[in-house]
Amino acid sequence: MHRNAVVSREDWFEAHKRHLDREKELTRLRDKIAAERRELPWLKIRKDYVFESEQGPKRLAGLFGENSQLIVYHFMLAPGSNHRCEGCSFLADHIDGANLHLQHHDVSLVVVARAPLAELSPYKQRMGWRFDWVSSYASDFNFDMQVSFTDKQIAAGDTTYNFERRARTSKDLPGVSVFYRDGAGDIFLTFTSRARGGDPLIGAYHYLDMTPKGRNETGPYGGLMDWVRLHDEYGDVSEPPPACCD
């Protein structure tokens, strides 16, 4: 690893003080973008989606619980798949801590995957996760949210993800969808985040970004797939896992 310049305490102080202006600039920009996000137009949800949950069938409205806001994380787990996505699992490891507070601030957070509940539950138990994880197996939800694609769409090269239409080979991709339910019970899609838009939800990344080596993602994939493992497999895997998405 390259070692940075080593300087006197006074020079160190002045350099870090100058850099602080950039950190504050980023903070102000992040606040500005968040405010602009809250002003984006909404899309009314007109389909009556039904999900398979541990409490039985639930409609989209039922995922809100008593709250008016709902965050859905789209986990890449297709029906019958034996692959457990390291990237989705990495993000999912950060959900329960945040959820302790979100549920007391008018926000429900639910994870959705296409695999049936019988395939989700054993993995959830293995990972020790407590968040609500439901299956959209019997609905078009993931397809309508443009995070899953049919064989026909893939064959035709007609897949739209993160507002970009191009050919893709993955049937499922990760993402976040945010909804609001008003007093009349109408539900609106207010925001979506795809691809690297999920990075802010991964707290470990923000710790790494403060370290000298940073994220240190220098392997063949140039990303988290080079080093992240399921949290119960560290030390047990010698080869990098296959890339989970294009």
C-alpha positions in Angstrom: 0.0 0.0 0.0 1.2 3.5 -0.9 2.0 5.5 2.3 0.9 9.1 2.2 3.1 12.0 3.2 4.0 12.2 6.9 4.0 15.8 8.1 4.2 17.9 11.3 1.2 18.3 13.5 0.7 21.8 12.3 0.7 20.8 8.6 -1.5 17.8 9.4 -4.0 20.1 11.1 -4.1 22.6 8.2 -4.5 19.9 5.5 -7.4 18.2 7.3 -9.0 21.6 8.1 -9.0 22.4 4.3 -10.4 19.0 3.5 -13.2 19.5 6.0 -14.6 22.1 3.6 -15.1 19.4 1.0 -16.8 17.1 3.5 -19.2 19.9 4.5 -19.9 20.5 0.8 -20.8 16.9 0.3 -23.1 17.0 3.4 -24.9 20.1 2.1 -25.2 18.5 -1.4 -26.6 15.3 0.1 -29.2 17.3 2.0 -30.1 19.2 -1.1 -30.6 16.1 -3.2 -32.6 14.5 -0.4 -34.9 17.5 -0.4 -35.3 17.3 -4.2 -36.1 13.6 -3.9 -39.0 14.4 -1.6 -40.4 16.8 -4.2 -40.4 14.2 -7.0 -43.8 13.2 -8.5 -45.6 10.1 -7.4 -47.1 7.2 -9.2 -50.4 5.7 -8.0 -50.4 1.9 -7.6 -53.5 0.5 -9.1 -52.7 -3.3 -8.9 -53.7 -5.3 -5.9 -50.5 -7.2 -5.3 -50.6 -10.2 -2.9 -47.5 -11.5 -1.1 -46.9 -14.7 0.9 -45.8 -13.8 4.4 -45.2 -15.7 7.7 -48.6 -14.5 8.8 -50.4 -15.6 5.6 -51.3 -13.8 2.4 -50.8 -10.0 2.6 -51.7 -7.3 0.2 -49.3 -4.4 -0.5 -51.4 -2.3 2.0 -50.8 -4.9 4.6 -47.0 -4.5 4.4 -47.3 -1.0 5.8 -48.7 -2.1 9.1 -49.7 1.0 11.1 -47.3 3.2 9.2 -47.9 5.5 6.2 -44.5 4.9 4.6 -43.0 1.7 3.3 -39.5 0.8 2.1 -39.1 -2.4 0.1 -35.8 -4.0 -0.5 -35.8 -6.3 -3.6 -33.6 -9.2 -2.7 -32.2 -11.3 -5.6 -33.5 -14.8 -4.9 -35.4 -16.5 -7.7 -37.6 -19.5 -7.3 -35.6 -22.7 -7.1 -32.2 -20.9 -7.0 -29.4 -22.4 -4.9 -27.4 -19.2 -5.1 -27.5 -16.8 -2.1 -26.5 -13.4 -3.3 -23.6 -12.1 -1.2 -24.3 -8.4 -2.2 -28.0 -8.6 -1.2 -27.0 -10.5 2.0 -24.4 -7.8 2.8 -27.0 -5.1 2.6 -29.6 -7.2 4.5 -27.1 -7.6 7.4 -27.6 -3.8 8.0 -31.4 -3.8 8.1 -32.3 -5.0 11.6 -30.4 -2.3 13.4 -31.9 0.5 11.4 -35.4 -1.1 11.6 -35.4 -0.8 15.4 -35.7 2.9 14.9 -37.6 3.2 11.5 -40.6 1.4 12.8 -41.0 4.1 15.5 -40.8 6.9 12.8 -43.7 6.0 10.6 -41.7 3.7 8.3 -42.1 0.0 7.7 -39.3 -1.9 6.0 -39.9 -5.2 4.2 -37.7 -7.4 2.1 -39.3 -9.0 -1.0 -38.0 -11.8 -3.2 -39.6 -13.9 -5.9 -38.7 -17.3 -4.3 -41.6 -18.9 -2.4 -41.7 -18.4 1.4 -40.6 -22.0 2.0 -37.3 -21.2 0.3 -36.8 -17.8 2.0 -37.5 -18.8 5.6 -34.6 -21.3 6.1 -32.1 -18.8 4.7 -33.6 -16.0 6.9 -33.2 -18.3 10.0 -29.7 -19.3 9.0 -28.6 -15.6 8.8 -30.4 -14.7 12.0 -32.3 -11.9 10.4 -35.5 -10.5 12.1 -36.9 -8.2 9.4 -40.1 -9.2 7.6 -39.3 -11.1 4.4 -42.2 -11.8 2.0 -42.5 -13.6 -1.3 -43.9 -12.0 -4.5 -43.9 -15.4 -6.2 -47.6 -15.3 -7.2 -47.7 -11.6 -8.3 -46.2 -9.3 -10.9 -44.8 -7.0 -8.3 -41.1 -7.5 -9.0 -41.7 -7.3 -12.8 -43.7 -4.2 -12.5 -41.0 -2.6 -10.3 -38.5 -3.4 -13.1 -36.2 -5.5 -10.9 -37.2 -8.8 -12.4 -37.5 -9.8 -16.1 -39.2 -12.6 -18.0 -37.5 -15.0 -20.3 -39.3 -13.2 -23.2 -37.9 -9.8 -22.2 -34.4 -11.1 -21.8 -34.5 -12.9 -25.2 -35.7 -9.7 -26.9 -33.2 -7.6 -25.1 -36.1 -5.5 -23.8 -35.2 -5.0 -20.1 -35.5 -1.6 -18.3 -33.5 -1.2 -15.0 -32.5 2.0 -13.3 -34.4 4.0 -16.0 -32.1 2.5 -18.7 -33.4 0.2 -21.4 -30.8 -2.3 -22.7 -30.2 -6.0 -23.1 -29.5 -7.9 -19.8 -29.0 -11.5 -18.9 -30.0 -11.4 -15.2 -33.5 -12.4 -14.3 -33.4 -10.5 -11.0 -31.6 -7.4 -9.9 -31.4 -5.6 -6.6 -33.2 -2.3 -5.7 -35.2 -0.3 -3.3 -38.8 0.9 -3.8 -40.5 3.4 -1.5 -44.2 3.8 -1.1 -46.7 6.2 0.7 -50.2 5.4 1.8 -52.5 8.3 2.3 -55.5 8.6 4.6 -57.9 7.3 2.0 -55.8 4.1 1.6 -54.4 5.0 -1.8 -50.8 3.8 -2.3 -48.2 5.7 -4.3 -44.7 4.8 -5.5 -42.6 7.8 -4.5 -39.0 6.8 -5.2 -36.9 4.0 -6.5 -33.2 3.3 -6.1 -31.3 0.7 -8.2 -27.8 -0.6 -8.8 -25.3 1.4 -6.7 -28.1 3.5 -5.3 -28.3 1.0 -2.5 -24.8 1.9 -1.2 -26.0 4.4 1.4 -27.9 1.5 3.1 -24.6 -0.4 3.7 -23.1 1.1 6.8 -20.0 -1.0 6.6 -19.1 0.8 3.4 -19.1 4.2 5.2 -16.8 2.8 7.9 -14.4 1.6 5.1 -14.6 4.9 3.3 -12.9 6.5 6.4 -10.0 4.1 6.4 -6.6 4.4 4.6 -7.3 1.5 2.3 -11.0 2.5 1.7 -13.2 -0.2 0.2 -10.1 -2.0 -1.1 -12.1 -3.6 -3.9 -9.2 -4.4 -6.2 -10.1 -7.9 -7.4 -11.3 -9.0 -10.8 -14.8 -7.8 -10.3 -13.8 -4.3 -9.0 -16.5 -4.4 -6.4 -17.9 -6.1 -3.3 -18.1 -9.5 -5.1 -14.3 -9.6 -4.7 -14.4 -9.8 -0.9 -17.8 -9.9 0.7 -19.0 -13.3 1.9 -22.1 -14.5 3.7 -21.4 -13.5 7.2 -21.2 -17.1 8.4 -18.7 -18.1 5.7 -15.7 -15.8 6.3 -12.6 -18.0 6.4 -14.4 -20.9 4.7 -14.2 -19.7 1.1 -10.9 -19.4 -0.8 -12.2 -18.5 -4.3 -14.2 -15.3 -5.2 -17.9 -16.0 -5.7 -19.4 -15.6 -9.2 -20.7 -12.1 -10.1 -24.3 -11.9 -9.1 -25.5 -9.4 -11.6 -24.6 -7.5 -14.8 
